Amino acid sequence: MAVHKKAQAEREASVVWQGDLLSGSGTIETVTSDAFGGLPVSWASRTEEANGQTSPEELLAAAHAACFSMALSHELMGRGSAPERLEVSARVGFDPKVGGGFEVSFSRLTVRGQVPGMEMAVFEQAAREASEGCPISQALKGNVEITVLPTLA
């Protein structure tokens, strides 16, 4: 019998899928927080136009951007500089794999920060360390190419 580790915080999402991969579709029904639900998802939303549907890669991009923004805020505070504003976007690539199948190939984080008195070199270092400390980055590390493109406003 497997023993399951108890985490400090656990989050859950549920999906209902109907049909085969190519013509079927699903709905992200619920998430622990009740922040959203009823999100449609399909294979086409992953590989073609989204057409009002989401994809696992889009949700991964949202998770990575949110996690990184929190980690960077923490890194900047550790340097004595609270950010006034951080604008973070993540672009996640979904590509065919050599030998068949598909993979998440990259996550590119772009951040524009408003941090009074912050020098660019210090901001760049904080962004690198935030990427290393972000739990989503850690989960992707070794499987997905992660790049961070920081700029100051």
KEBA-463635 format. One record per residue (C-alpha): residue number from 1; z, y, x; residue in one letter. Coordinates in Angstrom, 2 decimals, padded with zeros to 5 digits. Example, Ala and Ser with C-alpha at 12.3 -4.5 7.8 and 13.67 -1.06 7.14 Angstrom:
% KEBA-463635
1 | 007.80 | -004.50 | 012.30 | A
2 | 007.14 | -001.06 | 013.67 | S
END
This chain:
% KEBA-463635
1 | 000.00 | 000.00 | 000.00 | M
2 | -001.01 | 003.40 | 001.38 | A
3 | 001.65 | 006.04 | 001.78 | V
4 | 000.48 | 009.49 | 000.76 | H
5 | 001.76 | 012.47 | 002.66 | K
6 | 003.39 | 015.21 | 000.61 | K
7 | 001.93 | 018.60 | 001.50 | A
8 | 003.63 | 021.97 | 001.28 | Q
9 | 000.92 | 022.94 | -001.20 | A
10 | -001.62 | 020.76 | -002.97 | E
11 | -004.63 | 021.93 | -004.94 | R
12 | -006.86 | 019.87 | -007.15 | E
13 | -010.21 | 020.23 | -008.88 | A
14 | -011.89 | 017.89 | -011.31 | S
15 | -015.60 | 017.38 | -011.93 | V
16 | -017.47 | 015.48 | -014.62 | V
17 | -020.95 | 014.27 | -013.58 | W
18 | -023.55 | 012.79 | -015.92 | Q
19 | -026.79 | 011.10 | -014.92 | G
20 | -028.45 | 010.33 | -011.63 | D
21 | -028.41 | 012.57 | -008.57 | L
22 | -031.78 | 014.27 | -008.99 | L
23 | -031.90 | 014.87 | -012.74 | S
24 | -028.21 | 014.70 | -013.60 | G
25 | -025.70 | 017.51 | -013.66 | S
26 | -022.01 | 018.11 | -013.56 | G
27 | -019.34 | 020.61 | -014.39 | T
28 | -016.38 | 021.66 | -012.32 | I
29 | -013.97 | 021.33 | -015.22 | E
30 | -010.62 | 022.46 | -013.90 | T
31 | -008.81 | 023.70 | -010.83 | V
32 | -005.06 | 023.69 | -010.27 | T
33 | -004.76 | 027.47 | -010.58 | S
34 | -006.82 | 027.74 | -013.78 | D
35 | -008.59 | 030.63 | -012.00 | A
36 | -011.94 | 029.22 | -013.05 | F
37 | -013.50 | 026.23 | -014.71 | G
38 | -016.61 | 025.20 | -016.54 | G
39 | -018.83 | 025.80 | -013.51 | L
40 | -022.14 | 023.92 | -013.73 | P
41 | -023.40 | 022.09 | -010.64 | V
42 | -026.54 | 020.07 | -009.92 | S
43 | -028.61 | 018.72 | -007.06 | W
44 | -031.16 | 021.48 | -007.67 | A
45 | -028.43 | 024.12 | -007.25 | S
46 | -027.82 | 022.69 | -003.77 | R
47 | -031.41 | 022.37 | -002.60 | T
48 | -033.43 | 024.90 | -004.63 | E
49 | -032.58 | 028.03 | -006.59 | E
50 | -029.04 | 028.26 | -007.95 | A
51 | -030.16 | 029.46 | -011.41 | N
52 | -026.63 | 030.28 | -012.52 | G
53 | -025.13 | 027.07 | -011.14 | Q
54 | -022.84 | 026.65 | -008.17 | T
55 | -022.85 | 024.08 | -005.39 | S
56 | -020.29 | 022.46 | -003.11 | P
57 | -021.68 | 024.56 | -000.26 | E
58 | -021.21 | 027.81 | -002.19 | E
59 | -017.63 | 026.84 | -002.96 | L
60 | -017.11 | 025.93 | 000.70 | L
61 | -018.46 | 029.36 | 001.70 | A
62 | -016.01 | 031.03 | -000.70 | A
63 | -013.12 | 028.95 | 000.66 | A
64 | -014.05 | 029.69 | 004.27 | H
65 | -014.43 | 033.45 | 003.68 | A
66 | -011.09 | 033.64 | 001.84 | A
67 | -009.23 | 031.57 | 004.44 | C
68 | -010.72 | 033.53 | 007.35 | F
69 | -009.86 | 036.89 | 005.76 | S
70 | -006.22 | 035.82 | 005.46 | M
71 | -006.14 | 034.49 | 009.02 | A
72 | -007.72 | 037.67 | 010.40 | L
73 | -005.29 | 039.87 | 008.48 | S
74 | -002.46 | 037.87 | 010.07 | H
75 | -003.98 | 038.16 | 013.57 | E
76 | -004.39 | 041.92 | 013.20 | L
77 | -000.80 | 042.33 | 012.01 | M
78 | 000.30 | 040.36 | 015.06 | G
79 | -001.37 | 043.07 | 017.13 | R
80 | 000.44 | 045.80 | 015.18 | G
81 | -002.59 | 046.91 | 013.16 | S
82 | -002.71 | 046.31 | 009.43 | A
83 | -006.28 | 046.26 | 008.16 | P
84 | -007.11 | 048.75 | 005.43 | E
85 | -009.99 | 046.54 | 004.33 | R
86 | -011.75 | 043.39 | 005.46 | L
87 | -015.13 | 042.49 | 003.97 | E
88 | -015.87 | 038.87 | 004.80 | V
89 | -018.88 | 036.82 | 003.83 | S
90 | -019.63 | 033.24 | 004.74 | A
91 | -023.11 | 031.73 | 004.70 | R
92 | -023.11 | 027.94 | 004.70 | V
93 | -026.20 | 025.91 | 005.61 | G
94 | -027.15 | 022.64 | 003.90 | F
95 | -029.86 | 020.72 | 005.75 | D
96 | -031.47 | 017.29 | 006.03 | P
97 | -029.87 | 015.12 | 008.71 | K
98 | -031.82 | 013.31 | 011.39 | V
99 | -031.99 | 009.72 | 010.19 | G
100 | -031.62 | 010.61 | 006.52 | G
101 | -029.18 | 012.25 | 004.18 | G
102 | -027.92 | 015.81 | 004.23 | F
103 | -025.20 | 017.75 | 006.00 | E
104 | -023.42 | 021.06 | 006.04 | V
105 | -024.93 | 022.39 | 009.26 | S
106 | -023.24 | 025.76 | 009.80 | F
107 | -020.84 | 028.34 | 008.47 | S
108 | -021.59 | 031.88 | 009.58 | R
109 | -018.75 | 034.35 | 008.98 | L
110 | -019.62 | 038.05 | 008.91 | T
111 | -016.69 | 040.45 | 008.82 | V
112 | -016.62 | 044.22 | 008.58 | R
113 | -013.19 | 045.63 | 009.16 | G
114 | -011.54 | 048.96 | 008.56 | Q
115 | -008.63 | 048.92 | 010.98 | V
116 | -007.38 | 052.37 | 012.03 | P
117 | -007.15 | 052.78 | 015.80 | G
118 | -008.54 | 049.30 | 016.55 | M
119 | -010.86 | 048.90 | 019.54 | E
120 | -013.88 | 046.66 | 019.06 | M
121 | -012.92 | 044.27 | 021.88 | A
122 | -009.49 | 043.72 | 020.32 | V
123 | -011.05 | 043.20 | 016.88 | F
124 | -013.51 | 040.65 | 018.30 | E
125 | -010.67 | 038.72 | 019.97 | Q
126 | -008.62 | 038.76 | 016.78 | A
127 | -011.66 | 037.47 | 014.85 | A
128 | -012.16 | 034.60 | 017.34 | R
129 | -008.50 | 033.63 | 017.12 | E
130 | -008.54 | 033.92 | 013.32 | A
131 | -011.48 | 031.52 | 013.18 | S
132 | -009.59 | 029.04 | 015.34 | E
133 | -006.42 | 029.39 | 013.24 | G
134 | -008.04 | 029.30 | 009.80 | C
135 | -007.30 | 025.88 | 008.24 | P
136 | -010.79 | 025.69 | 006.70 | I
137 | -012.33 | 026.35 | 010.14 | S
138 | -010.10 | 023.63 | 011.55 | Q
139 | -011.30 | 021.20 | 008.87 | A
140 | -014.93 | 021.97 | 009.73 | L
141 | -014.50 | 022.03 | 013.52 | K
142 | -016.52 | 019.41 | 015.34 | G
143 | -018.78 | 018.81 | 012.35 | N
144 | -020.14 | 022.24 | 011.49 | V
145 | -021.30 | 025.05 | 013.77 | E
146 | -019.04 | 028.03 | 013.08 | I
147 | -019.99 | 031.54 | 014.18 | T
148 | -018.15 | 034.80 | 013.63 | V
149 | -019.94 | 038.15 | 013.61 | L
150 | -017.31 | 040.95 | 013.58 | P
151 | -017.95 | 044.69 | 013.24 | T
152 | -015.70 | 047.67 | 012.67 | L
153 | -016.48 | 050.24 | 009.99 | A
END
